[in-house]
Structure formats: C-alpha cells, structure tokens
C-alpha cells in the first residue's frame, strides 16, 4: 500500500473542511484591513531563493534540474515571489501595496513538532510605505489573524525588536559593519545556548576585528535586558542623533498600537533579531505564552529585498504565519472546532414515483445557492433519515406518495425531530426562512 511522503499531509474531507475554515478566517482578517490576495507558482527558479538567502539555503530546499535544464525548486516561502511580482509592475501599482497570500510551501528539513516539510502559510505585506505606520498595521493584522481563532492576550504575545537599533548599538561599541550580521546571529541564539558556546560563537563573529568578544557579549546581555521604551531611552541618554531619531520611531510605533487597543499583546524583546540577513528594521515574532512557547508567526521590515531581486528601491514590511503550529495551539487550548461541512438540506425519497418532484426541487434549491444532497435509492423511512443525519444536514426534505398526492414536502428538523408540511410552490421561500429562523418558520 502506498503512503504519503515523510513530512507531507493528505486531507480527508473533514480535515480539508477544517483547513478551509483556517483559510476563511485568515482571508476575512486580511480583507478587513484592506489587503488584496495574490498568488504565484509553486515551482520557481532556484536562483530566486539563493539570491535572497544565500547558497546555504539549498540544503533546505526540494530543488532539482527540470527537463529543460533549468535549476528549479519548490518554493520554501513566498516573499521572493512577491518581490518579483511587485518589481515587474512597480510603476503601475498603487502605493502602499497591501497584499496577502495563503499558499503551501516546502522545506526539506528535519521533522519535529510544529514543523513539517509541507505546510500552509498566511503571508501579509505592505510595500511602498517607509514609516512605522506600516509596521504597526502589519503587526495589528498579525494579532487579528490569531484573535479570529479565539486566542487572546493571555494566549500569545508579540515580541518586538529592531535590527536598525541593533546596528546602531553595535556601531557604538565599535563593531564594524561587516561583523554586525554575524554578531546578530549570536544574539539569535542567546536563549538556546550556554555561556561557553556563546562566547565561542561571539569570538568567531568578531574574528579579524579589534573588539573583545567577552566585553561585547557582556554589553549585548545588558542591552537585551531592556524591556521597555523608557529603559531604552534611559540607556541611550544623550546618544547620537541617529539613535534619538530611531527611538522616536519606536514611540510612534508603540503609540499607534496602543491607540488600536493592542498594547496588551506587545512586549519589547531585543533578543528577537530574525536570523535572516535581509531584515532591515523593526522585527517581531508572535509566541504562545504557555506550553512549548513556539513561535506562531514572524516578520519585519525588509526594505532592500525588492531592489536586490531586480526591482526598484522599495520599502517593505510583512509577516508569515504557519498553519501547523497554530493548529497545535488551538487543539491544546480546546479552540479547534469540530467543523461540519454537511449540506443545508437532504432530500429523502421514499418512493420512485416521488423522485421526479424531488429532483425538480433539488435543482431549484441548488440554483438558489443551497447545498442539497438526496438519496440515490428509495428505501425505508428510518434508514433514509439516518443517512440524512449522517451527512450532517440539519433538515431533511421528505418525499413519499402521500406528500406527492397532497402537493407538499415535509421538512424535518433532524435534531429536534420536528416536522412541518410545506406546499411545493412555497418551498424555496419557506426554506429560506427556515435557515434563518428554524423549523417554526415552515409552518
């Protein structure tokens, strides 16, 4: 018997219904914020991703040479594709560009809890707006995309940091620009590595510079301990003009989020630097507050990427949110719905003579937008009603010799076990009322 490949999932109908529920909530959240949906090919040129992330990313990809001799890969993420699409029509797109996508991505990496080799991700990005207002809008949408599932500030928080401020801080320590990104790679591992290992990594990061690794590591630890804007301002008291201007951006960003009523979801956490080198400004990650404490989403500003991939110089900020970790969290908190995807009505046909009338009504209701199933074979009432209930239909439409002779259809509530006879000529109007008000509207 064949099975799916490791790290890939198949979705039976009930599982796909739940997955579509995720997508629906994400789409609703994005559209309420004025974002427009886009998509791109699953198979992309390998160079698109090595140009963005370097050759080292290849070991995480499903890449190969196609029959045309091209080096291609299944996409591991959608941001490079977004940059390519925007670059191609940059001159004609109204700015700011607010786009979102929901797509399956693929990464050849070790499987673990919350991480598979094939996963769906919700992405949202704003391009063409350089100020902190765009960062605030993206963070607000990230929060909303979690709140729509019933999660609250007690369940998750957005940990906010700033690579621009980090670069300015490291500059003040005398760390040369060429070593700043390697030092941030060490910062990214502060919570997961021991003192000796961190010192070795910092020594490697500062190799060839005049900086003392132990001193820089000590000052970095003091910096990441700052957990409020007030502490940042006190720490940088009398600092250079660039740092003062950046702290003003912090004040604008936090003030905007507070005005939106989102202050309880935000915490300042300078250990968040996002490992990828293309991030250029504010960065953030949404973490669950309990349990495994895994990241639910992550993003930030990437002002140089569109230009790097061949487009114009265009500021950008965005985030990505995967379905696997989110689903695990919702399941753990009892917030994962049992998502029924049954028909609105099920036509129970008791007699062959009643089938023409039943099928005519089924066609009428389907044309009106209702989801309708019917029994392919005639049979006994009890067995057919049981079949109707098993589909998940709330209401059964009963067609038998008596109903046909009287020119009516019996509408049965499969849960309340109540019935009402409806003239066939009034069926559509009555059933529309039943959907809104219940079985009593059919009488």
C-alpha positions as CSV (number, residue, x, y, z in Angstrom):
1,X,0.0,0.0,0.0
2,X,1.3,3.4,-0.9
3,X,1.6,6.1,1.8
4,X,2.4,9.8,1.6
5,X,6.0,11.0,1.7
6,X,7.5,11.9,5.1
7,X,6.5,15.4,6.3
8,X,3.7,15.7,3.8
9,X,0.0,15.6,4.6
10,X,-3.2,14.4,3.0
11,X,-6.5,15.9,3.9
12,X,-9.7,13.8,4.1
13,X,-12.9,15.8,3.6
14,X,-13.5,16.6,7.2
15,X,-9.8,17.7,7.6
16,X,-10.0,19.8,4.5
17,X,-13.1,21.4,5.8
18,X,-11.2,22.5,8.9
19,X,-8.2,23.7,6.8
20,X,-10.6,25.8,4.7
21,X,-12.0,27.2,7.9
22,X,-8.5,28.4,8.7
23,X,-8.1,30.0,5.3
24,X,-11.5,31.6,5.5
25,X,-10.7,33.3,8.8
26,X,-7.3,34.5,7.6
27,X,-8.9,35.9,4.4
28,X,-11.6,37.7,6.4
29,X,-9.0,39.3,8.7
30,X,-6.8,40.4,5.8
31,X,-9.7,41.9,3.8
32,X,-11.0,43.8,6.8
33,X,-7.6,45.5,6.8
34,X,-7.9,46.3,3.1
35,X,-5.4,43.7,1.8
36,X,-5.7,42.1,-1.6
37,X,-5.0,38.4,-2.3
38,X,-2.2,37.3,-4.8
39,X,-0.6,34.0,-5.7
40,X,2.5,32.7,-7.6
41,X,3.8,29.4,-9.0
42,X,4.7,26.6,-6.6
43,X,7.8,25.9,-8.7
44,X,10.3,28.8,-9.0
45,X,13.8,29.3,-10.3
46,X,16.3,28.2,-7.6
47,X,18.2,31.5,-8.1
48,X,15.3,33.5,-6.7
49,X,15.9,32.0,-3.3
50,X,19.7,31.8,-3.3
51,X,19.8,35.4,-4.3
52,X,17.8,36.3,-1.2
53,X,19.2,33.9,1.4
54,X,22.5,32.7,0.0
55,X,23.7,29.3,-1.2
56,X,23.4,27.7,2.2
57,X,19.6,27.6,1.9
58,X,19.9,24.9,-0.8
59,X,20.2,22.2,1.8
60,X,16.7,23.1,3.0
61,X,15.0,23.0,-0.5
62,X,13.3,20.5,-2.7
63,X,15.4,21.5,-5.7
64,X,16.3,19.7,-8.9
65,X,17.1,20.3,-12.6
66,X,13.9,20.2,-14.8
67,X,13.7,18.7,-18.3
68,X,14.7,22.0,-19.8
69,X,17.9,22.0,-17.9
70,X,16.8,24.8,-15.5
71,X,17.7,24.7,-11.8
72,X,14.3,25.0,-10.0
73,X,12.8,24.4,-6.6
74,X,9.5,24.0,-4.8
75,X,9.1,27.4,-3.0
76,X,10.1,27.4,0.7
77,X,8.4,30.7,1.2
78,X,6.6,33.3,-0.8
79,X,8.4,36.6,-0.1
80,X,10.8,36.4,-3.0
81,X,7.9,35.6,-5.4
82,X,6.1,38.7,-4.0
83,X,9.2,40.8,-4.6
84,X,9.4,39.5,-8.2
85,X,5.8,40.2,-8.9
86,X,5.9,43.7,-7.5
87,X,9.1,44.5,-9.3
88,X,7.6,43.5,-12.6
89,X,4.8,46.1,-12.3
90,X,6.2,48.5,-9.8
91,X,5.4,51.6,-11.9
92,X,1.7,50.8,-12.3
93,X,0.8,49.6,-8.8
94,X,-0.9,52.0,-6.4
95,X,1.0,52.5,-3.2
96,X,1.1,51.5,-0.5
97,X,0.8,47.9,-1.9
98,X,-1.2,45.8,0.6
99,X,-1.2,42.2,-0.4
100,X,-1.8,38.8,1.3
101,X,-1.4,35.2,0.2
102,X,-2.2,31.7,1.5
103,X,-0.1,29.1,0.0
104,X,1.6,25.7,0.5
105,X,5.4,25.9,1.0
106,X,8.0,23.1,1.1
107,X,11.2,22.7,3.1
108,X,13.5,19.7,3.2
109,X,14.4,19.8,6.9
110,X,14.1,17.6,9.9
111,X,10.6,17.0,11.0
112,X,9.6,18.0,14.6
113,X,6.6,19.1,16.5
114,X,5.0,22.1,14.7
115,X,7.3,21.7,11.7
116,X,6.6,19.6,8.6
117,X,8.2,19.5,5.2
118,X,4.9,20.8,3.6
119,X,2.9,23.5,5.3
120,X,0.5,26.2,4.5
121,X,1.4,29.8,5.4
122,X,-0.5,33.0,5.6
123,X,1.6,36.0,4.4
124,X,0.7,39.7,4.5
125,X,3.0,42.5,3.3
126,X,2.9,46.3,2.8
127,X,5.2,47.7,0.2
128,X,6.0,51.3,-0.7
129,X,5.5,52.8,2.8
130,X,8.7,53.5,4.8
131,X,7.3,54.8,8.1
132,X,6.4,53.0,11.3
133,X,2.6,53.3,10.5
134,X,3.1,50.4,8.1
135,X,4.9,48.3,10.7
136,X,2.0,49.0,13.1
137,X,-0.6,47.9,10.5
138,X,1.3,44.7,9.8
139,X,1.6,43.9,13.5
140,X,-2.1,44.7,14.1
141,X,-3.1,42.3,11.3
142,X,-0.8,39.6,12.7
143,X,-2.6,39.9,16.0
144,X,-6.0,39.9,14.4
145,X,-5.1,36.8,12.4
146,X,-4.7,35.0,15.7
147,X,-7.6,36.6,17.6
148,X,-10.1,35.4,15.0
149,X,-9.5,31.9,16.2
150,X,-10.5,32.9,19.8
151,X,-6.9,33.5,21.1
152,X,-6.4,36.4,23.5
153,X,-3.5,38.3,25.1
154,X,-3.5,35.6,27.7
155,X,-2.6,33.1,25.0
156,X,0.1,34.8,22.9
157,X,2.2,38.0,22.7
158,X,4.1,39.8,20.0
159,X,7.8,40.2,20.9
160,X,9.0,43.3,19.2
161,X,12.6,44.2,18.4
162,X,14.6,46.4,16.0
163,X,17.6,45.5,13.8
164,X,18.2,49.1,13.0
165,X,18.6,49.9,16.6
166,X,20.8,46.8,17.0
167,X,23.1,48.1,14.2
168,X,23.3,51.5,15.8
169,X,24.1,49.9,19.2
170,X,26.8,47.7,17.8
171,X,28.3,50.6,15.9
172,X,28.5,52.5,19.3
173,X,30.5,49.5,20.6
174,X,33.0,49.7,17.8
175,X,31.7,46.6,16.0
176,X,32.4,47.1,12.3
177,X,29.5,46.8,9.8
178,X,31.0,43.6,8.3
179,X,30.7,41.9,11.7
180,X,27.2,43.2,12.7
181,X,25.2,40.4,11.0
182,X,27.4,37.6,12.4
183,X,27.0,39.2,15.9
184,X,23.2,39.3,15.4
185,X,23.4,35.6,14.6
186,X,24.8,35.0,18.0
187,X,22.1,37.2,19.6
188,X,19.5,35.0,17.8
189,X,20.9,32.0,19.9
190,X,21.1,33.7,23.3
191,X,18.1,31.8,24.6
192,X,19.2,28.5,23.3
193,X,22.9,28.3,24.0
194,X,25.2,28.1,27.0
195,X,27.8,30.7,28.1
196,X,30.8,28.8,26.7
197,X,29.1,28.2,23.4
198,X,28.0,31.8,23.1
199,X,31.5,33.1,23.8
200,X,33.0,30.8,21.2
201,X,30.3,32.0,18.6
202,X,31.0,35.6,19.5
203,X,34.7,35.1,19.2
204,X,34.2,33.7,15.7
205,X,31.8,36.5,14.8
206,X,34.3,39.2,15.8
207,X,37.4,37.5,14.3
208,X,39.6,40.0,12.5
209,X,38.2,43.0,14.5
210,X,39.6,44.9,17.4
211,X,36.6,44.1,19.6
212,X,36.9,41.9,22.7
213,X,34.3,39.1,22.4
214,X,33.7,38.8,26.2
215,X,33.1,42.5,26.5
216,X,30.8,42.7,23.6
217,X,28.9,39.7,24.8
218,X,28.5,41.3,28.3
219,X,27.2,44.6,26.8
220,X,24.9,42.6,24.5
221,X,23.4,40.9,27.5
222,X,22.8,44.2,29.2
223,X,21.2,45.5,26.1
224,X,18.7,42.6,25.7
225,X,17.7,43.1,29.3
226,X,16.0,46.3,28.4
227,X,12.2,45.6,28.2
228,X,10.5,49.0,27.8
229,X,10.8,52.2,25.8
230,X,11.6,54.1,29.0
231,X,14.6,51.8,29.7
232,X,15.8,52.2,26.1
233,X,15.6,56.0,26.4
234,X,17.5,56.0,29.7
235,X,20.1,53.5,28.3
236,X,20.7,55.8,25.3
237,X,20.5,59.1,27.2
238,X,22.5,61.8,25.3
239,X,23.1,59.4,22.4
240,X,23.8,60.3,18.8
241,X,21.2,61.9,16.6
242,X,20.5,58.6,14.7
243,X,19.6,56.7,17.8
244,X,17.4,59.6,19.1
245,X,15.5,59.6,15.8
246,X,15.1,55.8,15.9
247,X,13.7,56.0,19.5
248,X,11.2,58.5,18.1
249,X,10.1,55.8,15.6
250,X,9.7,53.4,18.5
251,X,7.5,55.9,20.2
252,X,5.3,56.3,17.1
253,X,5.0,52.5,16.6
254,X,4.1,51.7,20.2
255,X,1.7,54.7,20.4
256,X,-0.1,53.6,17.2
257,X,-0.5,50.0,18.6
258,X,-1.7,51.4,21.9
259,X,-4.3,53.6,20.1
260,X,-5.5,50.5,18.4
261,X,-6.1,48.8,21.8
262,X,-3.3,46.3,21.2
263,X,-0.8,47.3,24.0
264,X,-1.6,44.1,26.0
265,X,-0.3,42.0,23.1
266,X,3.0,43.7,22.8
267,X,6.3,43.2,24.7
268,X,9.7,44.7,23.9
269,X,12.2,41.9,23.5
270,X,15.5,42.7,21.9
271,X,16.5,39.0,21.7
272,X,14.3,38.8,18.6
273,X,16.5,39.6,15.6
274,X,15.2,37.2,13.0
275,X,18.1,35.2,11.7
276,X,17.7,36.1,8.0
277,X,20.1,38.8,6.9
278,X,17.6,40.7,4.7
279,X,15.6,42.2,7.6
280,X,16.4,45.9,8.0
281,X,14.3,47.5,10.7
282,X,11.6,46.5,13.2
283,X,11.2,42.7,13.6
284,X,8.8,40.7,15.6
285,X,7.6,37.2,16.5
286,X,4.3,36.1,17.9
287,X,4.8,33.5,20.6
288,X,2.4,31.4,22.6
289,X,2.6,32.3,26.3
290,X,2.4,28.8,27.7
291,X,3.2,25.2,26.7
292,X,6.1,24.8,24.3
293,X,6.4,28.6,23.7
294,X,6.8,28.1,20.0
295,X,6.6,30.9,17.5
296,X,3.3,31.3,15.8
297,X,4.3,34.0,13.3
298,X,7.2,36.2,12.5
299,X,8.1,39.1,10.3
300,X,9.6,42.5,10.0
301,X,10.9,45.2,7.6
302,X,12.9,44.2,4.6
303,X,13.5,47.5,2.7
304,X,16.3,46.2,0.4
305,X,14.9,43.0,-0.9
306,X,12.8,44.2,-3.9
307,X,15.8,46.1,-5.2
308,X,18.1,43.1,-4.6
309,X,15.8,40.9,-6.7
310,X,15.9,43.3,-9.6
311,X,13.2,45.8,-8.8
312,X,13.2,49.4,-7.8
313,X,14.2,50.7,-4.4
314,X,11.0,50.0,-2.4
315,X,10.5,49.8,1.4
316,X,8.6,46.7,2.6
317,X,7.3,45.0,5.8
318,X,5.4,41.8,6.3
319,X,4.9,38.6,8.2
320,X,4.3,34.9,7.8
321,X,2.1,32.6,9.9
322,X,2.1,28.8,9.5
323,X,-0.9,26.5,10.0
324,X,0.8,23.6,11.8
325,X,1.9,25.4,15.0
326,X,-1.3,27.4,15.1
327,X,-3.4,24.2,14.8
328,X,-1.4,22.5,17.6
329,X,-2.0,25.5,19.9
330,X,-5.7,25.7,19.2
331,X,-6.0,22.0,19.8
332,X,-4.2,22.3,23.2
333,X,-6.5,25.1,24.3
334,X,-9.7,23.4,23.2
335,X,-10.3,26.0,20.5
336,X,-10.1,23.7,17.5
337,X,-13.7,23.5,16.1
338,X,-15.4,20.3,15.1
339,X,-16.1,21.7,11.7
340,X,-19.1,20.2,10.0
341,X,-19.3,20.5,6.2
342,X,-22.7,18.9,5.6
343,X,-25.4,20.0,3.2
344,X,-28.1,22.5,4.0
345,X,-30.9,20.0,3.1
346,X,-31.1,16.3,2.3
347,X,-34.0,15.0,0.2
348,X,-35.3,11.7,1.5
349,X,-37.1,9.9,-1.5
350,X,-39.3,7.1,-0.2
351,X,-40.9,6.1,-3.5
352,X,-39.8,6.0,-7.2
353,X,-43.0,7.9,-8.1
354,X,-41.9,10.8,-5.9
355,X,-38.4,11.1,-7.5
356,X,-39.3,13.5,-10.4
357,X,-40.8,16.0,-8.0
358,X,-37.9,15.6,-5.5
359,X,-35.2,16.1,-8.2
360,X,-37.0,19.2,-9.6
361,X,-37.0,20.7,-6.1
362,X,-33.3,19.7,-5.5
363,X,-32.4,21.5,-8.7
364,X,-34.4,24.6,-7.7
365,X,-32.7,24.8,-4.3
366,X,-29.3,24.3,-5.7
367,X,-29.8,27.1,-8.2
368,X,-30.8,29.3,-5.3
369,X,-27.5,28.7,-3.6
370,X,-28.3,25.9,-1.1
371,X,-26.2,22.8,-0.7
372,X,-28.5,19.9,-1.2
373,X,-28.0,16.1,-1.3
374,X,-30.6,13.4,-1.9
375,X,-31.0,9.6,-1.6
376,X,-29.9,7.8,-4.8
377,X,-32.1,4.9,-3.9
378,X,-35.6,4.6,-2.4
379,X,-35.9,2.8,0.9
380,X,-37.5,2.7,4.4
381,X,-38.0,5.9,6.2
382,X,-35.8,5.1,9.2
383,X,-32.8,4.1,7.2
384,X,-33.0,7.1,4.9
385,X,-33.4,9.6,7.8
386,X,-30.4,8.0,9.4
387,X,-28.5,8.6,6.1
388,X,-29.6,12.2,6.1
389,X,-28.4,12.7,9.7
390,X,-25.0,11.1,8.8
391,X,-24.4,13.8,6.1
392,X,-24.6,16.5,8.8
393,X,-27.7,18.0,7.3
394,X,-29.9,19.9,9.8
395,X,-33.0,19.5,7.7
396,X,-34.4,16.6,5.7
397,X,-37.0,17.1,2.9
398,X,-39.3,14.1,2.8
399,X,-40.9,12.9,-0.5
400,X,-43.3,10.0,-0.4
401,X,-46.6,9.0,-2.1
402,X,-48.7,10.9,0.5
403,X,-46.7,14.1,0.2
404,X,-46.7,14.0,-3.7
405,X,-50.5,13.4,-3.7
406,X,-51.0,16.4,-1.3
407,X,-48.6,18.6,-3.2
408,X,-46.4,19.2,-0.1
409,X,-42.9,18.4,1.2
410,X,-42.3,17.5,4.8
411,X,-39.4,19.5,6.3
412,X,-37.9,17.6,9.2
413,X,-35.5,19.0,11.8
414,X,-33.1,16.1,12.2
415,X,-32.0,17.3,15.7
416,X,-35.3,18.4,17.2
417,X,-37.3,15.6,15.4
418,X,-40.0,18.2,14.5
419,X,-41.8,18.3,11.1
420,X,-43.8,20.8,9.1
421,X,-45.6,20.3,5.8
422,X,-44.8,23.0,3.1
423,X,-46.6,23.4,-0.2
424,X,-44.2,22.7,-3.0
425,X,-44.9,26.1,-4.6
426,X,-43.8,27.9,-1.5
427,X,-40.8,25.6,-0.8
428,X,-38.0,28.0,-1.7
429,X,-39.3,30.9,0.3
430,X,-40.2,28.8,3.3
431,X,-36.8,27.1,3.4
432,X,-35.0,30.4,3.2
433,X,-37.0,31.4,6.3
434,X,-36.2,28.0,8.0
435,X,-32.5,28.7,7.5
436,X,-32.8,31.9,9.4
437,X,-35.5,31.2,12.0
438,X,-35.7,27.4,12.4
439,X,-38.4,24.8,11.7
440,X,-41.2,27.0,13.1
441,X,-40.9,29.3,10.0
442,X,-42.0,26.4,7.8
443,X,-45.5,26.2,9.4
